[in-house]
Amino acid sequence: MAELATQAATIVIHDCESDITMMEMIANRNVIKSMDWETQLPALQEEAARHGFLTMGIVSSYRGSQGRGTW
C-alpha cells in the first residue's frame, strides 16, 4: 500500500511540475509581459483553449482602478 501511495505522489508531483513549467512559459510571452489587458486577453483565451482550461487570468500587485480579472 505504501508503494502505491509513493507512486501516486510521484505522478501528482510530475503533473504539478509540468503545469508550473507550462504557466512559466505562458507568463514569459511578450504579450503577457506587456501587462496590457487588451492584448493579453486574446492570448490568454488562445492558451486556455489550447491547454483545455476553462479560463485563465492575470494576477498583479497593481491596485489601481483599471485592474482587471479574467474574461
C-alpha positions in Angstrom: 0.0 0.0 0.0 2.8 2.4 0.8 4.4 1.7 -2.5 1.2 2.6 -4.3 0.9 5.8 -2.4 4.5 6.7 -3.3 3.8 6.1 -7.0 0.7 8.2 -6.9 2.5 11.0 -5.2 5.2 10.9 -7.8 2.6 11.2 -10.6 0.9 14.1 -8.8 4.3 15.9 -8.4 5.2 15.3 -12.0 1.8 16.7 -13.2 2.2 19.8 -10.9 5.7 20.4 -12.2 4.5 20.1 -15.8 1.7 22.6 -15.1 4.2 25.1 -13.5 6.5 24.8 -16.4 3.7 25.5 -18.8 2.5 28.5 -16.8 6.0 29.9 -16.7 6.3 29.6 -20.5 3.0 31.4 -21.0 4.0 34.1 -18.5 7.2 34.7 -20.3 5.5 35.5 -23.6 5.9 39.2 -24.5 2.2 39.7 -25.0 1.6 38.6 -21.4 4.6 40.6 -20.0 3.2 43.7 -21.7 0.5 44.0 -18.9 -1.9 45.4 -21.5 -5.2 43.6 -20.8 -6.5 44.3 -24.4 -3.6 42.3 -25.9 -3.3 39.8 -23.1 -7.0 38.7 -23.3 -6.8 37.1 -26.8 -3.5 35.4 -25.9 -5.0 34.0 -22.7 -8.1 32.8 -24.5 -5.9 31.0 -27.0 -3.7 29.4 -24.4 -6.8 28.3 -22.3 -8.3 26.7 -25.3 -5.1 25.0 -26.4 -4.4 23.5 -22.9 -8.0 22.7 -22.1 -8.5 25.2 -19.3 -11.9 26.9 -18.7 -10.3 30.3 -18.1 -7.0 32.0 -17.4 -6.3 35.3 -15.9 -3.6 37.7 -14.8 -2.6 38.3 -11.2 -0.8 41.5 -10.4 0.1 43.5 -7.3 -1.3 46.6 -9.1 -4.3 48.0 -7.2 -5.4 50.9 -9.5 -8.9 51.4 -10.8 -8.1 49.7 -14.1 -7.1 46.4 -12.6 -8.9 43.5 -14.4 -9.6 39.9 -13.7 -10.4 37.1 -16.0 -12.7 37.4 -19.0 
